[in-house]
Amino acid sequence: MEALVWIGAALSLIGLAGIIASIVKVNRARKAGLSDDELRARIQRALPLNLGAFMLSALGLACVVMGVILT
């Protein structure tokens, strides 16, 4: 079950990297001085990355918890 903990930790780190990438994308869009519609479109394009990263991170944390419980 130790492998489950390490796999979960890796998934969580990948998810965290995705969250950071999403934050960077939105900040760049905000600083670009775009109109409201263009800014909204760019944020909507970053939303799937954000949600997927959060889901991957939550799945990784669940794996870590299960690995710790089963050990």
C-alpha positions in Angstrom: 0.0 0.0 0.0 3.0 2.2 0.2 2.9 2.5 -3.6 -0.6 3.9 -3.4 0.6 6.7 -1.2 3.4 7.6 -3.7 1.0 7.4 -6.6 -1.4 9.6 -4.8 1.3 12.1 -4.0 2.4 12.2 -7.6 -1.2 12.8 -8.8 -1.6 15.6 -6.2 1.6 17.3 -7.4 0.5 17.0 -11.1 -2.9 18.5 -10.0 -1.1 21.3 -8.2 0.9 22.1 -11.3 -2.3 22.3 -13.3 -3.8 24.7 -10.8 -0.7 26.9 -10.9 -0.9 26.8 -14.7 -4.5 27.9 -14.6 -3.7 30.8 -12.3 -0.9 31.9 -14.6 -3.2 31.8 -17.6 -5.9 33.9 -16.0 -3.4 36.4 -14.6 -1.9 36.9 -18.1 -5.3 37.4 -19.5 -6.2 39.9 -16.9 -3.0 41.9 -17.4 -3.4 41.9 -21.2 -6.0 44.7 -21.0 -8.6 42.8 -23.0 -12.3 43.8 -23.3 -14.8 42.1 -21.1 -15.9 39.6 -23.7 -12.4 38.6 -24.7 -11.4 38.3 -21.0 -14.5 36.1 -20.3 -13.6 33.9 -23.3 -10.1 33.4 -22.1 -11.2 32.6 -18.6 -13.7 30.1 -19.9 -11.0 28.4 -21.8 -8.9 28.1 -18.6 -11.8 26.7 -16.7 -11.6 23.0 -17.8 -7.9 23.0 -16.9 -8.7 24.3 -13.5 -11.5 21.8 -12.8 -9.5 18.9 -14.1 -6.5 19.9 -12.0 -8.6 20.1 -8.9 -10.2 16.8 -9.6 -6.8 15.1 -10.2 -5.5 16.7 -7.0 -8.5 15.5 -5.0 -8.1 12.0 -6.5 -4.4 12.0 -5.5 -5.3 13.0 -1.9 -7.9 10.3 -1.7 -5.3 7.8 -2.8 -2.9 9.0 -0.2 -5.6 8.7 2.5 -6.5 5.2 1.4 -2.9 4.1 1.3 -2.3 5.4 4.8 -5.5 3.8 6.1 -4.7 0.4 4.5 -1.1 0.4 5.7 
